[in-house]
């Protein structure tokens, strides 16, 4: 299959989870999600593993124009995260750590370190664009 065919298949699949998905701007085939438990001072692996997609929305409806999701292969719980200026990112390849607007700390482990780097670059760009759109 050609890359654009795979992208179209992925786009259709994403639209089943969020009808406003407009475009996939970056993806990683295999990631796993961890959450930092402040009470224990430890990382807890969540039951979230699958493909990560960074995408744009056609309608925001009070949400960010940019977001990412992990389409979970373990169970039916998918993770969606808006990309805004409040998203705090740290790269420790092959890990991408982020703190969301609720001050929750997560870590995405990437099977392919180059995919981690590519996603980090794209997320930083989209956070900058979000900042411009707010001002």
C-alpha positions as semicolon CSV with decimal commas, in nm:
position;residue;x (nm);y (nm);z (nm)
1;X;0,000;0,000;0,000
2;X;0,117;0,352;-0,073
3;X;0,170;0,605;0,207
4;X;-0,129;0,818;0,102
5;X;-0,354;0,507;0,104
6;X;-0,241;0,423;0,458
7;X;-0,300;0,785;0,562
8;X;-0,653;0,776;0,419
9;X;-0,731;0,452;0,604
10;X;-0,597;0,602;0,929
11;X;-0,792;0,923;0,872
12;X;-1,118;0,732;0,827
13;X;-1,045;0,534;1,145
14;X;-0,974;0,852;1,343
15;X;-1,296;1,014;1,221
16;X;-1,488;0,726;1,382
17;X;-1,351;0,847;1,719
18;X;-1,370;1,223;1,646
19;X;-1,573;1,336;1,346
20;X;-1,392;1,673;1,341
21;X;-1,052;1,521;1,254
22;X;-0,936;1,699;0,940
23;X;-0,577;1,600;0,875
24;X;-0,304;1,377;1,022
25;X;0,017;1,579;1,054
26;X;0,242;1,319;1,223
27;X;0,216;0,965;1,355
28;X;0,405;0,690;1,534
29;X;0,319;0,323;1,487
30;X;0,382;0,195;1,839
31;X;0,377;0,381;2,170
32;X;0,288;0,306;2,532
33;X;0,158;0,550;2,793
34;X;0,272;0,593;3,154
35;X;0,143;0,827;3,425
36;X;0,346;0,974;3,710
37;X;0,185;0,904;4,047
38;X;0,299;1,188;4,272
39;X;0,175;1,009;4,584
40;X;0,416;0,721;4,517
41;X;0,680;0,915;4,327
42;X;0,667;0,643;4,062
43;X;0,561;0,587;3,703
44;X;0,263;0,359;3,643
45;X;0,216;0,192;3,308
46;X;-0,137;0,247;3,185
47;X;-0,332;0,001;2,974
48;X;-0,272;0,219;2,669
49;X;-0,059;0,098;2,378
50;X;-0,104;0,160;2,011
51;X;-0,056;0,417;1,738
52;X;-0,015;0,788;1,811
53;X;-0,163;1,042;1,571
54;X;-0,113;1,420;1,580
55;X;-0,398;1,583;1,392
56;X;-0,590;1,899;1,310
57;X;-0,964;1,951;1,355
58;X;-1,205;2,112;1,112
59;X;-1,432;2,237;1,393
60;X;-1,302;2,314;1,736
61;X;-1,626;2,346;1,939
62;X;-1,433;2,487;2,234
63;X;-1,140;2,251;2,184
64;X;-0,797;2,318;2,039
65;X;-0,750;2,312;1,662
66;X;-0,461;2,068;1,724
67;X;-0,462;1,746;1,925
68;X;-0,308;1,404;1,951
69;X;-0,452;1,065;2,026
70;X;-0,330;0,719;2,106
71;X;-0,558;0,463;1,944
72;X;-0,543;0,186;2,199
73;X;-0,481;-0,174;2,089
74;X;-0,520;-0,315;2,442
75;X;-0,875;-0,199;2,513
76;X;-1,135;0,051;2,394
77;X;-1,004;0,348;2,594
78;X;-0,830;0,589;2,358
79;X;-0,639;0,892;2,483
80;X;-0,709;1,237;2,336
81;X;-0,502;1,541;2,434
82;X;-0,554;1,895;2,305
83;X;-0,236;2,074;2,201
84;X;-0,233;2,417;2,363
85;X;0,020;2,657;2,507
86;X;-0,038;2,498;2,850
87;X;0,101;2,163;2,729
88;X;0,450;2,132;2,880
89;X;0,677;1,895;2,682
90;X;1,013;1,738;2,764
91;X;1,206;1,512;2,528
92;X;1,414;1,228;2,673
93;X;1,428;1,012;2,361
94;X;1,267;0,754;2,328
95;X;1,040;0,912;2,591
96;X;0,822;1,219;2,548
97;X;0,703;1,357;2,880
98;X;0,419;1,603;2,906
99;X;0,221;1,786;3,171
100;X;-0,133;1,880;3,072
101;X;-0,349;2,170;3,188
102;X;-0,468;1,959;3,486
103;X;-0,103;1,923;3,599
104;X;-0,107;1,550;3,530
105;X;0,230;1,415;3,415
106;X;0,247;1,151;3,144
107;X;0,522;0,976;2,954
108;X;0,486;0,835;2,606
109;X;0,736;0,562;2,523
110;X;0,811;0,531;2,152
111;X;0,922;0,201;2,002
112;X;1,110;0,395;1,733
113;X;1,329;0,680;1,869
114;X;1,311;0,866;1,536
115;X;0,931;0,873;1,567
116;X;0,969;1,024;1,915
117;X;1,190;1,300;1,776
118;X;0,956;1,369;1,481
119;X;0,650;1,389;1,708
120;X;0,828;1,618;1,955
121;X;0,926;1,858;1,674
122;X;0,571;1,863;1,537
123;X;0,417;1,914;1,882
124;X;0,652;2,205;1,956
125;X;0,557;2,364;1,621
126;X;0,185;2,326;1,690
127;X;0,219;2,469;2,041
128;X;0,388;2,775;1,886
129;X;0,109;2,809;1,631
130;X;-0,149;2,778;1,912
131;X;0,030;3,062;2,090
132;X;0,011;3,284;1,780
133;X;-0,359;3,204;1,731
134;X;-0,436;3,306;2,089
135;X;-0,266;3,645;2,056
